[in-house]
Amino acid sequence: MKYRILLPGFMMLTITACSGPNTVARNVETAASLNALAGVPGAGLIGLAASAVDLFSGFGKPKLGKTSEKLSACVSKTPSIFWGENGQYKWGEYAVWRENGETKRVKIDQIPQEKLNLKAAWVKAVGLIPQGVFAEGNQGLQARNLEAWEKGETVVAEYVGLNGAKVVAVSKNKEPFEIMLPEELAAITDTKSKGGS
């Protein structure tokens, strides 16, 4: 089966998995999930983001910020994920990274499934956020989130990976989106509601 990676403008791309999430978030690997991860055809996804084009021309595109340390620890040592045209996916055979000056290489079958599930959700988030897709398959929520982003209000966008794994991306006042686990957001929200900073 042939797998390929499509980016906006239908460019083809080969990716590697040697860097951690904060680097890769600025790398085009993150856009590789557009079709199957969103659960809609590529054209439909681009259509979902099309309403944001005029908005971004006036305010600039949404940017990616940091990935939380906890989420980064889950996804940084996982292989690249490749998505086929019909929603099929294929993982790279190995996770490769550098640690203490040495190259580490671990087979995918030695990586916990939870980490793979979260990697898929994270890849979706970092691929869709720069396109202004702040809601998957829900155009009403997408419109409300775009309006909130334009006004500098807090935007919380949720992205679902494999087996229901979720990550959330948060931006306030058009700042770069921070990506974290839902429980991390809940802890931050709880702290603020109790009068914390």
N, C-alpha and C positions, 0 to 999 in steps of 0.2 A: 504494500500500500504506500502510495506517495504522500508525504507530508510536506507542507510548506508553510511559511510564515508570511502573512500578509500584513502590511502596514498601511496607514492612510495614504492614498495615492497609489495603492496597489504595488508597492515596491517589494521585492523579494529580499530576504535577509537570512544569513547564517549567523547563529549565535553561539556563544560559549558560556560556561558557568563557572568561571574562575574567580569571580569577584563576589563580594557580599552584597546584601540587599541595598544598602545605602548607595553603593556605586552603581549597581545594576538598575536602580530606580531611575537613574539618569541615562541609562543605556537602552538601546532599542529592544533588548530582550523583552522588556516589560510590555511592549505593544503586541507581542506575539499571540496573545490570547483573544483577540477581538471577536472572531467568529463564534467558535464553539463555546467558549467560557461564558459568553453573555447569553447563550441559549437562543440566539437569533441569527439569521443570516447576516453576513457582513454589511450588505447594503442597508438592512434594517437598522443595524447599530449606527451606521454613519448617519442615517436619517434621524435617529433619536438625538444625535449630537448636533444635527444641522441647525436646530433652533438656537444654539449657543453661538454660532459663528458671528452674528452681528454684535452680540454682547461682548465677545472676546476682542473684537476689533476696537472697541472703546476702552476696555479695561485690561486687556492682556489675558493670556491664557492661564488657566489654573496651573499651579506648580506643585511638584512633589516635595515634601519635606522629609523628615526623618521617619524611619521605621523604628518602633519601640525596641528596646533591647531584648525584651522577652520574645517578641515575634521574630526579630532578627535572628535570635539564637535558634529558632525553629526552622527558618527557611534558608539560612545562609549556607548550610552544608547539605543541600539537596540538589539533585540534577536539574538541568533545564527541562522544561516541558514543551512538547511540540503538539500543535493542534491540527487535526485534519479538517477538511472542508465540511464533513458531515457530523461533527461533534466528537469524532474519535480522537483520542489523545495517545501520545507516546512519550515516555520519559527517556531522557538520556540514560545510557547504561550506567554511568558513574556520576557521583558528585565529586568535583575537584575543587580544591581550595588550597591556599598557602597558609601555613601555620608555623611560627617560629623559624621562618626561612626555609621550610621544607614544603614540598608539594604533597598534599594528602589526596588519596583517591579511594573512594568507598563505593562498592557496588550498591545499586538501588535496593536489592533485596535485603540489605543490612540496615536500611534506613526505616525508622518507624513510620507506619502509615499516617499517623497524625501529622507528622511534619510534611509529608507529601500533600496531604489534604490542604493544609494551611498555605503551602507554597502556591498551590493552584489559585487560592483565593487572593493571595498577595499579588501574584502576577496579574490577575484580573484588575485589581485596584490600580496598580501602577500603570497598566495599559490604558485604562478608561478615563482616569482622572484628567490627564492633560487634554483629553478630547471634550471635557465638560460633561461626561456621562456620570451623573451623581445619583442615578437610580437605574436599576436594571429592569427593563421591560415594563416600567410604570411611567407613562408619559406625564401623568398628572403630578406625581411626586417629583419627577425630573424638572418640570416647569417650576414647582414651588422651590426646589433646591437651587435652581439657577437664579430665581428672584432673590432668595436669601443671600446667595453668594454676591450678587450685584449690589445689594444693600449693605454688605459687610457684616451680615448676621452670621451666626454659627450654622455651618452645614455639617451634617453627619450623614455620610453615605456608607451603606453596607454592601459588601461583596461576598458572594457565596462561591466557595470552591468545590472540591470533591467531597462527597459524603456529608454534605451539609456544613462543612467547616466555614466559619465566617471571620472576616476581618472588617474593621471599620476605619474610615478615613474622616478626619475632622479638620475643618478650617474655620477660622473666625477672622473677620475683617480682611478677607481675601489673602490671608497669609498662606504659605505653602501647606498642603494637606499633610498631617501627621497620620501615619497608619499604625494601627494597634489592634490588639485582641479586644473583643467586646467586654471581657471582664476588666480590662485595664481602663476602658472608658467608664465603666460603671463605678470603679474605684475612684476615679477622678471626680466624677459627678457627685458621688456620695460625700467625698471630702469637701467639695465646694458647698454642698447643701448644708453641711454641718459647720460652715463658717471658716473652713480652711482656705488657703490661698490657691 
